[in-house]
Amino acid sequence: MAHSPTNLLGCQRFPIHSGPMDLRTWTALLAFVTGLPAGAAGRVLLRRLRRGTRVPPPWCELAVAGLWALAGWLLPAWWLPVPLALAWFGVLLAATDLAHRRLPDALTLPAYPVVALALCCAALIGPSSGLLPRALLAGALFFAAHLVIRLASPVALGAGDVKLSGVVGAALGAVSWPALLVGALAAATITALLTPLTARGGLTPHGPGLLAATYLLTLVPP
């Protein structure tokens, strides 16, 4: 009996939009067009949050629209809400972390129910079995690991990084167990590469690297 091929992250391959090429194009175009107002709404929200930041247009709009279009081009519909949610929250959180070295609770905490809903939808209509239990356990483990680091060395991670780790850990775990490890390593690598450009006053933002690594890995559906 032939075995199903697996990708490099150890999860089963799933065909990327097995339909005609124009369907992928229309999906990406629709994602880009809807991403523009979503990014604009995020930019306005950032400006109004007490611990937000001001981002000049059209940076949030283009970032969200571009990330949404990429996901729309690559991914099947059942998994698409997960990277879309991560991209929207990721752009806003990364902008705030880069500007002020903080991840506001007003964005981090709502990400939990939104991403959880996206994962529940993927588990209900997608072909991947065991997605939700794996996501829950991975989120708890990722959160615990970051909490231990925070308690052992408070200067190594901020409280916002610990709060964020649970939701990104769940998304990574939903992809596969290897993705959780790859995500941690990729986040550390991205943070190290950005340190010369982003470090200020001895503080390095960890949120952008963690969010970028998670988004990229969710482009590989479970």
Secondary structure, 3 states (H helix, E strand, C coil): CCCCCECCCCCECCCCCCCCHHHHHHHHHHHHHHHHHHHHHHHHHHHHCCCCCCCCCCHHHHHHHHHHHHHHHHCCCCCCHHHHHHHHHHHHHHHHHHHHCCCCHHHHHHHHHHHHHHHHHHHHHCCCCCHHHHHHHHHHHHHHHHHHHHHHCCCCCCHHHHHHHHHHHHHHHHHCHHHHHHHHHHHHHHHHHHHHHHCECCECCCHHHHHHHHHHHCCCCC
